[in-house]
Amino acid sequence: MDIELLAPVGSWESLVAAVQSGADAVYLGGKLFSARQYATNFDEEELKKAVNYCHIRDVKVFVTVNTLLSNKELKELGKYIAFLYHIDVDALIVQDLGVAKLVRDLFPDFELHASTQMSVHNFEGVKLLEEMGFKRVVLAREMSKEEIALVKKNTKTDIEVFVHGALCISYSGQCLMSSMIGGRSGNRGRCAQPCRKTYDLVDMSTEKKIAHDFGNYLLSPRDLNTLEDINEILDTGVKSLKIEGRMKRPEYVATVVSAYRKAVDQYILSKKKPQIDEKTLKEVKQMFNRRFTKGYILGEKGQNLMSFSKPSNRGIKIGKVLEYDQHKRRVKIRLEENLSKGDGLEIWAKKGDNPGCIVEYILRKGEKTDRARKGEIVEINFKHVVYKDSLVYKTSDSELLKKAKETYERKDKNIPIYGQFHGKLDKEIELLLWDDKENFVHEKGDIKAEKALKTPTTEERIYGQISKLGSTPYELKKIDIQVDEGVAIPISAINQLRRTAIEKLSDLRGNYHHRNNIDVKSFHEKIEKWFMFKEKQKEKEMHIHVSVNNLNQLKAVLDFSVDRIYYNDFDTIEEAINLGKNYHIPLFPSFSRITEDKELKTIKEKLKKLQIQGILASNLGVLNIAKELGDICIVTDFSLNIFNNGAMEYLKETKVKEVTLSPELTLKDIKEITKKSLLPCEAIIHGNLPLMISKYCPVSTILKNNQNHCGACERNQFGLKDPLGVVFPMVRESNCKVQILNAQKLCLIEHMKELMGSGCNDFRINFTTEDTKEIEETLNAYIQEMKNTKEGNKKDKGVQQFIKKMKENGLTKGHFFRGVM
C-alpha cells in the first residue's frame, strides 16, 4: 500500500533521527524562504549532503519554500530553485503562487506541493491547484476525515494531512495577528505566536470580563495526536501522513516517527486499528505535549481542542508537593512515576510562571540515589518556593532522551544488496553489485588474480571482506563468488574494489531523478526574460470600493457615490441585489475566507441563478467555481496573499480580472507591483482588518454551549482583551467561523496623495461592525479627501475632524510604511 510517513527535520541530527526511525520522506528548510526561520535549517552544502544521505536510504526530501516573497526576493529565489533542482530534491512545498509560477515555467518537471499555508480546505481548491500543475496538496488541519475522504475520492492529486504536533488556532495562511501586532509575519516564517498568550473574554458593550474557570490561554490549542486512530485517517485514501515539529529536538523526531511507523505498518498488514502499547504512548506524551487532541480531523472540537491552562509542554504528572524546605531549598514529593537524575521538572504555581529545575540529586530516606521508583517519597533540589499539594510534572526524561538518541546514533538502515565476484587467473578482479531498485554497478580492480605461491584466497575470505559494510547502510544478502582454484588475491585489493563499488552504487541511489545539468547561461537568460513583466499604461481614474456585512450597512452605503460594493451576507444576496438595482452601483457577492464543500455547493447553485457583474473570490475554491460563471469580473480577495507580480501572472491565467493586494505589503512594494501589472490592483485602506479566522469559537466554548449557532455572539459583541488591555473584537460569520479583528482600525486617509500616486487605482473601505452613522462619516471623509487630493486642495474641516476622531479612538497605518519581517 502506497502510504508515506513524512517527518519534520530542522537540523542534521533530526534528519538522521527521522531516517533511522522509519520515515519515508522528510521535509526541511534552507536558510532562506522557509516558514520556520527560527529552526536551525540547512545551508547549501548541508542540503546537498542531506539529499544524498536520504536518497541512498530510500527516503524522499521535500524542501519548504513556503513563505510570501517580494519581487526582489523572487528573483533571488530563481537561483536557489536551480540549486535544489540540481541536487535532486524531490519536491518543493510552496505557499506563494508567484513561486509556483516561477517553478512551473522554468522547471516544469520539478514536483510542486501546496503548503497548508495556502489554506486549501475544499475540493474546488484542490481541483484548481491540480489544473495549475500541483502534484500534492496539504489540506487545512480543520478538515474532518469525511471531508478529506470526499476530496480524495474526486481527485488524482496526492493528499497530505497533519497527524501529529502543534496546531494553529487560525487557518494557516490566514493569520495576520503576529504581523499586525509586532511586525513579525507568519506568512514570512516569523510568527511570534500571539495565540500562546493570555486573553480575557469580554462583553464589549459592558467592557466586563466574562467569568469562567477554564484558564487564561483562550487561543492556545493542544497538540494533535492521532496515533491510536491512524486507521481512520488512512481509510480516507490519503497519500501522506505529516508530523509537525521542525523546531523540535531530534529525540522528539525519533520517538514520534518510530511510534507512527509501528502504527502504519500494523495498518498495512491488517487494515485495522493499530494496537499501540502503553510504553510507546507514554514516551510520545513525555517527549512533548500541550495535552493531546484528536483534532478536527477525528471530530474533536471546542474545549477538547484547547490547552487553556498552559501554552507550552506540560510533560507527565509525577506527583504532588508534600512540603518545601526553604532553608535547604528542597522539595519533598511522593512519586506517581519513576524519576532519574537529569530529568526536567516543573511545579505548577497558582499564579505567575511555573518554576522548574533539572534534577541534580535525589534523596531517598536521606541517601543520595540516581533513580527513584513510583510510590517512593523523595527530596530533590528546587530553588523556588513552592507550596503543599502543588502539582509536579516531569517535562523531560533523561533516560528516554538517551534511549531515543541511541536508536539513531548506533544504527543505520539495512538496505539489501546482491553481487557477484570474479577472480579468474591472470585477469583483473571484478565485483558486480545491485539492489532492489535496479541500480547496477560493475567495477574492475587494478589487480589481477595470480597463482598462489603459498596460501590461496578462499571464497569464505572473499565473502568476509565484501560483506564488511558496517559503516554503510547496506547489508549483503547474497553473492555469487567465482574464483579459479589456487589463486591469490590481496585482501587490500578486495577491500578497495568493495569501497569503489559501494561508492558508485550510492551515487546511483542518490540520483533519483536523473535530471539534466542546467546550462547556466541559458538559465540566466530565461530568468531575466521571465521577470520582464509588461508595464501597464497608467490609469488616471480612481475608484472607491466598499465592503459591507449586512443589509443595514448596504443601505447606508447606497446613498454615496462609490464605484463598487462587496456584499458579504450570501443568505440575503437576492434582497441586496434588488436594493441596489436603482442605484447603478455594481454589487459583487463576497464570501468567507473559509467556505467548506457543502457551502460551495449551495453557493454554486445560487450563483448560476443570479445576475451579477462580478464576484470577490476569497479562496481558491470560490475562484474555481467563479471561472465557470461566464464573462464576469473576478476579483481575488486579500486572503489569497498576493505579494508579487508572479502571483498576479498566475491568476491572470485563471480568468481573474482584478487583484486585492496583501495587507502586509508596503507602499513601496505596491508601487513596484502596480508598475508591472496588467491587472488592476486594489488596496484595503480603511477598516478593522481580520487578524485570524478560526473554526474554534471562544464564546460558545467559554459559555459552555460548545454548539454551532449558539446565538450568543448575535446577541452581544464579544472581544479578547490582552495583558496590555487591548481588546480585539470578534465577529461570527454566517458559517459559524469566527474572525478576530484588529483592535485598531486601519486608516490611511492622511496619505491619500501617496496612495493615489502608488499606481493602485482601486481603494477598498472594509466595514465590519460599524453602524450607519460611522459608515456615513467615513465615506463622507474619504470621498471628500479624494476630491481634495485630485484638485490639489488642503484637507477641509470635515476631513480634519474625522482624522482627529480616528486618532482619539486609536488607528493604525498597517504595514504601508513599516513593512514586515
N, C-alpha and C positions, 0 to 999 in steps of 0.2 A: 504494500500500500504506500502511495506517494505522500508521505507526511514529513514536514520539515520542522525540526525543533531549532528555533532561532534565538541565539544567545547574545546578550549585551557585552560589549568589550570597550573599556575605557583606558586600558593600559596593556603592556605586553604580558604581564603576569595574568591578567584577566583573560587574555586571548588563549594562553596555554591552558588555563583552567577550563575554559569553555570547550576547547577542542578535546582535551583529555577526559572531560566528563560526559561527552556524548552528544555535543551539538552537531547538527547537520549543516548549519550556516551560522555566521556571526555578522553583526552589524557594528560598525565603528566609524569614528570620525577622524578627519585630518585636523591639522592645526587651524584650518580656515573653514568657513562656510558650514559649520556644524551646529545643530541646536543644543549641544551640550558643551558650551565653550568653557565650562569650569571643570570638565573631565581632563585627564592628562592628555589624551588624544595622541595621534601619531604624526611624526614628520615624514618626509618623503622616503627616506631610507628605511624607516620602520614600517611604513606601509608596504613597500616592496618586499621586505622580509616577511611581513605578516601574510601577504597573499601567497607567497611561495610556501611558507610553513603550512598554511591551511590547505592549499590545493594538493600538496603531497599527501595529506591525510584525508582527502576526500571531503573537505569542508569548504563551502562557498563563502565568499566575502562580499558583503554589501556595504558600500561607503555612503554615509549620510552627507548630502549636500542640501540639507533641509532647512535653510533659512531664506528670508527675503533679501534680495540683492539689488543694489543700485546699478545704474548703467555702467558706472566706472568699475564696480566690483564684478559685474557680469563679464566685462572684457578680460579681467584678470582670471576669472573662472575658466575661460576657454583653455588656457594653457594647463591648468590643473586637471581639467577633464581629459585632456590629451594624455597627460601623465598617467592618470588612473586607467585609461583605456590601454595604454602601452604596457602597464604592469599586470594586465589581465584581471582586473577587478570584475566581478561577475555582474553587479548591478549597482545603480545609483538610486538612493532614496531621496526624492525631491519634494519640496513644498511649492516653490515658485514656478509659475507657468512659463516665465521667461527662461529659467534654467532648463525646463523641459523642452522648450522650443529649440534652444541652442543645441542641446544634446541630440534631439531628433534630426535637426538639419545637418549637423556636422559629423555626428556619429550614429547613423541610423540603425546600426546593429548593436548599440550599447543598450542593455536592458534597463528600463525605467520602472521604478516602483513609486507609487503615490503615497507620500508620507501621511500619517494620521493628522499632521498639521494642515492638510488640505481639507479637513472636516468632511470627508465623504461619509454620508450617513443614509444614503438611499440608493436604490438600484439605478435610477436615472443618472445619478452622478457617476456611478461605475461605468455605465454604458457610454457616457460621453468620454471618459478617460480612455476607455478601450478604443474608441474611434481615434483618439489623439495619439495612440501608439503605446500606451502604458501596458506592461505585461502583468503588473500586480498592483493591487490597491490595498492599503492598510486601512481598515474600516474604523470608524469612530468607536470609542470604548463604551459609548452609551447604547449601542445597538444590542438587542436581545438575540438569543440563539435562533429564535423563529424568524426574525428579520434577516439575519445573516444567511439562514438556510434558503430563504426566498431569493436573495441576491445571487447566491451561489448556483441555484437551480437555473437561473436565467442568463448566466454569463460564462464565457470560457476563460475570463480573466482569473488569474490566481488571486485568491483572497487570503489575507493575513489578518490575524486578530491578536490582541494582547491577552495573555492568560495569567500573568503574574507580575506584581510590582506596583509601583506608585501610580496613583490616579490623579488626574486633574479634575477640579470641580467644574470648570468651564469646558465646553467643547474645545478640543485642541485646535489651535489656529484662529480661534475666535476670542482670545483674551487680550485686552489692551490695558489691563489693570496695572501690571508692573511697569509698563511703558508710560502710561499717563501719570502715575503717581511719582515714579522715581527715575524715569528716562531709560530704564533697562527693559528692552523688548524681548518678550518670549518668542516672538516671530524672528528674532535675530539671535536666539540662543543665549540670552542674558537674563532670563526670568529671575526676579527677586523673591518669588513665591509669596505674594501678599495673601494668598489663600491659607497659608500656615500661621497667620497672625490672629490675635484675639479680636472679636467683634461682639457688640451688643445688638440685639434685635430691638428696634424702637418703633413706636407708633408715631409717624411723622406729624400727625395732626395735633397730638398732645405732647410730643417730644419725650414721652415716658418710655423707660426701658420695660420690655416685656419680661416678667419674672419667669424663670424656669430653672430646672436642676440638671440640665444636660451637660453643661460645661461651656467655656467661652470660645472654643475654636470652631465657630459655626460654619466655616467653609473648608475645613480640613478633612479630606476623605481618608478612609482606611486604605490599606494596601490590598490589591486584588490577589486572590489565591483560589485557583480552580483545580488544584492538583487532584483532589479526590473525585471530581466530577468531569474530568477531561474528556471522557467518553461522550458526554452530551454535546460538547463543542465539536469534537471530531465527527460526530454523526451528521453535522451540517454540511460536511464535504469541504471544509476549508483546507487550504494547502499548508499554511504556515502558522505555527504557534509561537508567539513572540513574548519573550521575557524582558521586562523593563529593568534597567539598572546599570547604565553606562557610568554612573558616578559611584557605584558600589565597589567594595573591595573584592579581590579575586577569590577569596574564600567563600564569599556570598555566591559568586557566579558558580563555583564548583559545586556547592551544596545544592543550590536550587536547580541547576541544569541536571545534575545526577538524579534528583528526585523526579523531575519531569521525564527524563529518559526512561526510567523504570516504568512510569505510568503509561507512556506512549507505547513502549514495547509490549506491555501487557495488553493494551487495546489492539495492537496489530495482530496479536496471536488469538485473542478471544472475542474481540468486538464488544466487550462488556466493560462494566465499571471496574476500574483498577482497584486492587486491594493494596493499599499503602500501609506499611507497618507504622506503629506508633512512634518508633525511634526516628524514622525519616520525617514524619510530620513535626515532631518536636524540634529536630535540627533545623528544618526550614523556618519554623517560628522563631527559634533562638537567633538565627542569623540576622533577621531584620523584620520587624513588623510594627505597624501602627494600629494593631489589631487587624484582623483579616475580614474581607468581604468577598462574596462570590460575584459581586458586581452586577451591573445591569445585564450583562451577557447571560447570567443564570438567574435573573429575575429578582435580585435584591434591590431595595430602594429605601428612601427615607433615612431614618436613624440607623438602619443596618448597613448603610454605606459610610457612616461618618465616625471620625475619631474626635469627638467633642472635647475630651479632657486632656489630650496630649497630641501635638502635631508631629512628633518625631518617634524614633524607635523606642518601644517600651520593653522589649525583651520578654522574659518569662518571670512571673511572680515566684519568688522563692521563700517568702515568709513575711513575718511582721516583726517590728522592733519590740523587744521585751523591755529594754532600758538603755539609757545612754549615760556613759561616764564622761562628764565634761572635763574632769581633771586629767584622765588618761586618754581622752579622745578615742574612746572605743564604743562600739555599738554591739549590743547583745541581741542575737537573732535565733529563733527556733526555725530550723531549715525545713522547707517543704520540698526542696530539690537539692541535689548534690552541689557542692561548692568547692572550687580549687583556687589555689594561689594564682594570681594573674588574671582572674575573672574581673569583669567590669560590673559595678553595682550602681544602682540609683535608688534613692529613698524618696518616696513621694511626700512632698511638703503640702500643707493645707493651702498656703499662699506662696506666690513667687516661684522661682525656678526650683526644680528638683535637684538637690545636691547629689553628686556621685563620687566614686573613687575606683581605683584599681586595687584589688585585694593584695596587700603586701605580706600579710601573715594571717594565720588562722589560729586562734587559741581554743582548744577543746579541753575543758576541765583543767585549765591553767597551763597545758602543754601545747607547744607550737607544733603544727602539722601542716602539710601541704594540701591535704584534702579532707573534706568532711562530708558525711552522708545525710541524706534525707532523714529527718526526725531528730537529729542531734542539735544541741544548743551550743552556739559558738560565739566568740567575740572576735571582731575584726577592727582594723584601723579605720577611723572615719572622723575627719577634722571638723565637719559641720555639726552643729547642734540639731538633733532630731528628737522626735517625741514618741512616746509609747504608742503602740498599735499602728504606727506609720507603715505603709506597705513597702516591701523591699523587692526590687526587680533586678534580675541578672541581665544586663544589656549586652554583655559579650562573654563567651565561654572559651577560655584559653585552650582547653583540651579539644574542643570542636574545631577551633581555628587551626590548631596543629594538625589534626586529622585531615581536615579539608586541604591544607597545604600539601600534605604528603601525598594525597591522591593524585595530584597533578605534577608534583615535582619528581616523584620516584618512578613514574611510568611513562610509556609512550604507546601510541596506538600500535597494534599488531596487524599490519597490513600483509595479507598473504601474497607471497611471490613464488615463482616457479622457475626452473632453469635447466640448462644442460652445460656440461663442462667437457671440453675435448682436450685430451693430452696425447696427441699422436707423435710417435718418434720422428724427430728431426723437423717438426712443424711447430709454428707458433701456437701457444696455448690459446684456447678460446673459451669465452663464457657468454652464454645466452641467458637473458633474464626477461621475464614478462609477468604481468599482473592480470587481474580480472577485468581491467578496463581496456584491454587490448593494446596496452603500451608494451613495446618490444625493444630490447637492446641486444646488439651483437657486438661484443668487444674482443679484439685480438690483443694479446700481450706481446712484449718485445722479446720475450724469452722463448726458446724452443725446448721442447721435451727432449732430453738426452738419455742415452743408455746409462743406467745406474752403475757406478763403479763399486759401490758397497750396498747401501740400503735403498731399495726402490721406494717411491712415494705411493702410498696406498690410497684406495678410494675413500677409506674412513678418514684419513688425514686431510684429503682434499675437501671432503664434506665438512669436516670440523672447521676448516679455515673459511670456507664460503658462508657457513651458517653463523659466523661471528658478526652479528648485526646489532649488537647491544646498543650502540649509540645512534641507531637509525630507527624509524618507525616500522621497519619491515620484519617479517618472520618467514623464513624459508620453509615452505610447506613440502616441496618435493623437488628433487634434482636428479637428472639422469647423468651419471658420470661415466664418460667413455675414455679410458686410458689404455695405452698399449702396455703389455706385460713387461715389467722390469725397467720402466723409465723413471728418471729422477727429475723432479721439478722443484726449484727453490720455493720455499714457503713464502718468502718476501714477494716473489713474482705473483703467486696466487693471491696474496693479500692486496697487492697493488691492482691487479685485474678486478678483484671484487670491488674495491673502492671506486675505481673508474666507472665500472658498470652501474653501480648503485647511484653515483652522481648523475649519470646520464638518464637513468630511469627516473630519478627525482626531477630532473629538468623536464622530461616529458610529462610527468604527472603535474608539475607546477604550471604548465601552459595548457589551461583548459580549452581556450577558445581559438588558438592558432590564428591570432589576428595579424594582419599585415602591418609591417612597420609604417609609421606615419612619415610622410615626406614633409619635413619641417617647412621648407619654403612654400610648398603648395598649401599647407595648413594655414600658415600665417596670411597668405593671400585670401583664403576662404574666410577666415575670421574677420579680416578687415572689411571684406565685402559684406559679410553678414551684418556688421554694425553700421552700414551705410543706410540707415533708415531715411526715407524720403521726408524732406522738410515740408510742412504744410503751409498753405497760404494763410496769412493772418486774417482771422475773422474779427470784425470790429464790434459786432453786436454782442452784448452781454445778456445773460438770461438768469432770472431768479427761479429756482425750483423749490418747492416746499413739500415736506413730508408730514403727514398727519395720521393720527391713530384711530379717529372715530368721526362720526357724523357731526358732532358739535364743533370739533376743530375744523372740519371741512367747511361748515357754514361760515365760520369766522374768516376763513382764507378766501372764499369765493368772491368777496367784495373788493379784493385787492387785485392790482394789475401784476399778476405773476404769470410765468410762462409755462409752468407745468406743476401738476400736483401728483405726488405719490401717495396712494391710499393703502393703509396697512391692514384694515379690517375686512378680510375677504368674505366674512359672513354677511356683511351689509354692502357688498360691492355694487349690486344692482341698484340699490337705493342711492348710493353715492354717484353712480353714473347718471342717473336720472336727475339728481340735484344739479349736477354740473353742466347739463346739456345747454342751458340757456346762457351760460357764461363764456362759452367758447374757449375754455381752458382745458388742454389735454389732461386727462386723468389716467394715470398708469397704475394698475394694480401692483402692489408690492407685498412681499411675504416675509415671514420669519426667516432668519438665517438658517433655522433648522426646520425642515419640512420632511417628515417621515413618509414612507411609501404610501401608507393609507391616506395621508393628507394629499399627496401629489396626485393620486388617482382622482380624488374629488376636484382638485384644482384643475386638472387637465380637462375633465368633462365640462366643468363650468366655463372655462376659458373659451372652449370651442363655440359656446352659445353667445358669448358676449361680443359686442362690437367695441374693440379697443384699438387705440392708436399705438400703444406701446406697453412695455412691461419692465419692471425693475427686478432683475434676476439676482436673488440674494445668495444662491448657492448653485453648484454645478448641476444638480438635479432639476431645479427650476429652469436654468439656462437650456438644458437639453429639451424639455418639453416646449419651451418658448420657440425654439428653432422650427417646430412643426406648425406654428400658428400662422404661417403665411408672411406677407410683407409688412411686418410691424417693426417699430423701433425697440430693439432690445438694448437695455442699459444694464450694465453689471453694477452691483452694489459694492460698497467699501469692503464688505466681508470676503470678497474674492482676493483681497490683499494685493492689489496691483501696484507694483513697486518699480517697474522698469518698462522700457519700450518693447523688449522681447515678449513680455506677457501680453502686451496690447496687440502685437502682431499675431500671436496665437489666437486671441479672442476674435480678431477680425476674421479669421478663417471659420469661425462658428456663427457667423451672421450677426455678431454684436455690432451695434451702431454707435454706442457711446459707453464710456467707462468712468466709473467713480473711483477716484484715486484713493490709495491707502491714507488714513489719517496720521500715519507715522512718517509721512514724507515732509521734508522741509519745503519752504517756499523756493529755495534754490533748486531742490530736486524737481519740484513741479515745473519750474521754468525749463529745465533740461529735457524733461519728458515731453511737455507740450510742444516744444520747438520741433521735435522729430516725429510727432504723432499725427497720422492722417485721421485718427478717430477723435471726435470731440471729447474733452475731459471735463469732468465735474469734480468740484471740491466741496466738502462739507465745511461751512464757515460759521455755523451757529447751532447751539443746542447741547443738551446733555448727551454726550457720546456714550453708547453702550460699552461698558468695560468687560463684561462677561455675559455669556448666555449659558444657562445650565438646565439640565433635566431635573436636577435636585432643587426642591423648594424649601428654603429655611423656614418660611412661615408655616406651611402645613406641618412640617416636621416638629418644630418647636411647640406649636399649638396642639400637638399630639393627634392631629387628624390623620396625617400620613395618607391622604387620599387625594386623587386628582379632583379638580373642580371643588375644593373645599369651600370656596367662596370668600374666605377671609380677606384676601387681597383685593376683592371687588368692593368690599365694604369699607376698608381702611387702606391708607397708604403707609407701607412699612419701609424701613430703611435699616442699613447696617452701620453702626457707629464704631469707628476705630478708636484706638487708645488716645489719639490726639483730639478726639471729639468731632471729627469729620464724619458726616452722615452721607452714605451712598444710597440714593433711592432705589427701590426695587419695583419693577413692573412685571405683571404676568401677561404673557401673550395668550391669544385665544387657544393655542395648542398646549397650554399649561407649561410652556418653557418660561423660565424666569430670567429676566435681564437685570443686571446690576448696572446702574447708570453712574456716570461720574458725578461727584458731589458738586463740582463747579461747572457752569456752562461754558462751553467753547464760545468765544465772542470775538470776532475779528473785524467788527465794524470800523474800528480806528485805522485799519490797514487796507481799506477799500482800494486806495490808489495802487499799493503794491500788488494786491490780488488781481486787479484789472489789468495790470501790466505783466502778469505771470504767464500769459498765453492760454490760461484757463478761461473759457468763455461761459461756463455754467457754474452757478454757485447755489448750494443747497442749504436751506434752513430746516433743521430737524426739530419738529415738535413732538414731545412725548407726553408729559403730564401737564402742560401749560393750559390755563383757562383762556376764555375768549378775550379778556382784557389784555393779558400778556401777549397773546398772539397778535392782537391789533397793534399794540405798542411796538412790538418787534418788527413787524412788517412795515409799518409807517416809517420807522427809523432807517431800516436798510434800504427801502425803495428811495427815500429822500436822499440818503447819503450816496447811493449810486448815481443819482441825478446830479448831486453836488459835485461829485468827482468828475463826471463826464463834462460838466460845464465849467469846471475849474473854480467852483465856489467854495468858500470856507464852510465848516460844519455849522449848521444853523442851531438855534436854541433848542429845538425839539430833539435833535440828534445828541446834542451835548447833555441834555437831561437824561436821555436814555443811557448814555455811556456812564454817567455818574451813578445812576441807579444800579446798573450791572456791576460796577466796581464795588458798590456798597454791599451787594449780595454775594460778591466773590465770583470772579471769572477766571478762565484760563485761555491761553493762546495756543494750547496744544503743543504740537511739535513743529509748527510753522517756522519758528525761529531758533529752537534749541535742539532739534533732531533727537535721535535715539542711539543708544549703544547697541 
